[in-house]
């Protein structure tokens, strides 16, 4: 099957309110979605004109610098900046920045002109789920591994690495395009699940599973 991805961008040029810029720290890592990518350079210049230092970083799975996906759960601890700035609508994307970082995320919604500041406390629930699932994984013998066939999310080779790293455990590989969580309940002998698809499944869909689920990147040694 051939898949074609079409970018959907807003052509309007958005900018930040002056009073919002004044609240931002000196060094900013700037992110947005593909929807507002055409305004990124304009916003960067705005910040620099106010003597801000702006980093436009490239994530692992995106095409452009400064572009953010909801699955971009990465650590930026090696970069020198004070906080993130996310320009876009919704909280799905900016929360991804918090999961592996301790810095604040300043949020500006260009459509509503609303502003918000997110801190690590906004993802406390997810972090506790992660720790709990990890503890269950360590003591479990029968592990279900969720593998998707979706383009960009398929990680069969990475899933196979679990056998080498944890030879004492029995792994059951469950392959599908889109998982129906009610069907997963049929595998009631499984004690814990490892997610190799979109990492947000282990956070936002955690309560849909009867057994704990943890992301594979929290288990494999890099």
C-alpha positions as CSV (number, residue, x, y, z in Angstrom):
1,X,0.0,0.0,0.0
2,X,1.3,3.4,-0.9
3,X,0.9,6.2,1.6
4,X,1.1,9.9,0.8
5,X,1.3,12.5,3.6
6,X,-0.1,16.0,2.7
7,X,0.9,19.0,4.8
8,X,-1.9,21.1,6.1
9,X,-0.6,24.6,6.9
10,X,-2.3,27.8,7.9
11,X,-1.1,30.6,5.6
12,X,-1.9,33.4,8.1
13,X,1.1,34.9,9.7
14,X,0.7,34.7,13.5
15,X,2.7,36.6,16.1
16,X,3.0,36.6,19.9
17,X,1.5,39.3,22.1
18,X,4.2,41.7,23.6
19,X,3.0,41.1,27.1
20,X,3.5,37.4,26.7
21,X,7.0,37.8,25.3
22,X,7.9,39.8,28.4
23,X,7.0,36.9,30.6
24,X,9.3,34.5,28.8
25,X,12.8,33.6,30.1
26,X,16.0,34.6,28.3
27,X,16.7,31.3,26.4
28,X,13.8,29.6,24.6
29,X,13.5,26.3,22.7
30,X,10.7,27.1,20.1
31,X,8.3,24.4,18.8
32,X,5.1,24.3,16.8
33,X,3.1,21.9,14.7
34,X,3.1,21.7,10.9
35,X,-0.2,23.7,11.0
36,X,1.6,26.8,12.1
37,X,5.1,26.2,10.6
38,X,4.8,29.1,8.2
39,X,4.7,31.5,11.2
40,X,7.8,30.0,12.9
41,X,10.4,32.3,11.4
42,X,8.2,35.4,12.1
43,X,7.8,34.3,15.8
44,X,11.5,33.6,16.1
45,X,12.4,37.1,14.9
46,X,9.9,38.6,17.3
47,X,11.6,36.9,20.2
48,X,15.1,37.8,19.0
49,X,14.0,41.5,18.7
50,X,13.2,41.3,22.4
51,X,16.7,40.0,23.2
52,X,15.7,36.4,23.6
53,X,18.0,33.6,22.6
54,X,16.0,31.1,20.4
55,X,16.8,27.5,19.7
56,X,14.9,25.8,16.9
57,X,15.6,22.1,17.5
58,X,15.1,19.1,15.3
59,X,13.3,16.0,16.7
60,X,13.9,12.4,15.6
61,X,10.8,11.9,13.6
62,X,10.0,15.3,12.0
63,X,10.9,16.8,8.7
64,X,11.5,20.3,9.8
65,X,13.4,22.1,12.7
66,X,10.9,23.3,15.3
67,X,8.2,20.9,14.2
68,X,6.6,18.8,17.0
69,X,4.6,15.6,16.9
70,X,2.6,14.2,19.8
71,X,4.9,11.2,19.9
72,X,8.1,13.3,20.2
73,X,8.9,12.3,23.8
74,X,12.6,13.2,23.9
75,X,15.1,14.5,26.3
76,X,16.7,17.8,25.6
77,X,18.8,17.9,28.8
78,X,22.0,18.4,26.8
79,X,20.8,21.7,25.3
80,X,21.3,25.0,27.0
81,X,18.0,26.8,27.4
82,X,15.6,27.9,30.1
83,X,12.2,26.8,28.9
84,X,10.1,25.5,26.0
85,X,7.8,27.7,24.0
86,X,5.0,25.9,22.1
87,X,2.9,27.8,19.6
88,X,-0.3,25.9,18.6
89,X,-3.7,24.8,19.8
90,X,-4.4,22.0,22.3
91,X,-2.3,20.5,25.1
92,X,-1.5,17.2,23.4
93,X,1.7,18.3,21.9
94,X,3.2,20.5,24.6
95,X,2.7,17.8,27.2
96,X,5.1,15.6,25.2
97,X,7.9,18.0,26.0
98,X,7.4,17.5,29.7
99,X,7.7,13.7,29.9
100,X,11.5,13.6,29.6
101,X,12.4,17.1,30.6
102,X,12.1,19.2,33.8
103,X,11.8,22.6,32.1
104,X,8.6,24.6,31.9
105,X,6.5,24.8,28.7
106,X,5.0,28.2,27.8
107,X,2.1,27.8,25.5
108,X,0.5,30.3,23.1
109,X,-2.7,29.4,21.2
110,X,-2.8,31.5,18.0
111,X,-6.5,30.9,17.4
112,X,-7.8,31.9,20.9
113,X,-4.8,34.0,21.9
114,X,-4.8,32.2,25.2
115,X,-1.6,31.5,27.1
116,X,-0.7,28.8,29.6
117,X,2.4,27.6,31.5
118,X,2.9,23.8,32.0
119,X,5.2,22.3,34.6
120,X,6.2,18.7,35.4
121,X,3.4,18.6,37.9
122,X,1.0,18.5,34.9
123,X,2.3,15.1,34.0
124,X,2.7,13.7,37.5
125,X,0.0,11.1,36.9
126,X,1.7,9.8,33.8
127,X,5.1,9.6,35.5
128,X,3.5,7.6,38.4
129,X,1.9,5.2,35.9
130,X,5.3,4.7,34.2
131,X,7.0,3.8,37.5
132,X,4.2,1.5,38.5
133,X,4.3,-0.3,35.1
134,X,8.1,-0.7,35.3
135,X,7.9,-2.3,38.7
136,X,5.3,-4.8,37.4
137,X,7.3,-5.6,34.3
138,X,10.4,-6.5,36.4
139,X,8.4,-9.1,38.4
140,X,6.4,-10.5,35.5
141,X,7.2,-13.6,33.5
142,X,4.6,-13.4,30.7
143,X,4.8,-10.2,28.6
144,X,2.6,-9.1,25.8
145,X,4.4,-6.9,23.2
146,X,2.2,-4.6,21.1
147,X,3.5,-4.1,17.6
148,X,1.8,-2.0,15.0
149,X,2.1,-2.1,11.2
150,X,1.5,1.7,10.9
151,X,4.1,3.5,8.9
152,X,6.5,5.4,11.1
153,X,5.4,3.4,14.2
154,X,6.4,-0.1,13.3
155,X,9.2,-1.4,15.6
156,X,9.4,-5.1,15.1
157,X,13.2,-5.2,15.2
158,X,13.3,-3.2,18.4
159,X,10.7,-5.6,19.9
160,X,12.9,-8.5,19.1
161,X,15.7,-7.0,21.3
162,X,13.6,-7.6,24.4
163,X,14.3,-11.4,24.1
164,X,18.1,-10.7,24.3
165,X,17.9,-8.2,27.1
166,X,15.4,-10.2,29.2
167,X,16.0,-13.9,28.4
168,X,14.2,-15.0,31.6
169,X,10.9,-13.7,30.4
170,X,8.4,-15.1,27.9
171,X,7.3,-12.6,25.2
172,X,4.1,-12.9,23.2
173,X,4.2,-10.6,20.1
174,X,0.8,-9.1,19.2
175,X,0.8,-7.5,15.7
176,X,-2.0,-5.3,14.3
177,X,-2.5,-2.1,12.5
178,X,-4.8,-0.5,15.1
179,X,-5.3,-2.1,18.5
180,X,-8.8,-2.7,19.9
181,X,-8.1,-2.6,23.6
182,X,-11.2,-4.8,24.4
183,X,-9.7,-7.6,22.2
184,X,-6.4,-7.4,24.1
185,X,-8.3,-8.5,27.3
186,X,-8.6,-11.9,25.6
187,X,-4.9,-12.5,26.5
188,X,-5.7,-12.8,30.2
189,X,-2.6,-14.8,30.9
190,X,-0.3,-11.9,30.1
191,X,0.9,-10.0,33.2
192,X,2.2,-6.8,31.6
193,X,2.3,-5.2,28.2
194,X,5.2,-3.5,26.4
195,X,4.2,-0.9,23.9
196,X,6.3,-0.4,20.7
197,X,3.9,1.8,18.8
198,X,3.1,5.5,19.6
199,X,4.5,6.2,23.1
200,X,1.4,8.2,24.1
201,X,-0.5,4.9,24.3
202,X,1.3,4.0,27.6
203,X,0.3,7.4,29.1
204,X,-3.1,8.5,27.8
205,X,-4.6,5.0,27.2
206,X,-3.1,3.4,30.3
207,X,-6.5,3.1,32.0
208,X,-7.9,1.2,29.0
209,X,-5.7,-1.7,29.8
210,X,-6.5,-4.3,32.5
211,X,-2.8,-4.9,32.9
212,X,0.0,-2.3,33.2
213,X,1.7,-1.1,29.9
214,X,5.1,0.4,29.5
215,X,6.9,1.9,26.5
216,X,9.8,-0.1,25.1
217,X,12.2,2.9,25.2
218,X,11.9,2.8,29.0
219,X,13.3,-0.8,29.0
220,X,15.9,-1.1,26.3
221,X,19.5,-0.1,26.9
222,X,20.6,2.4,24.3
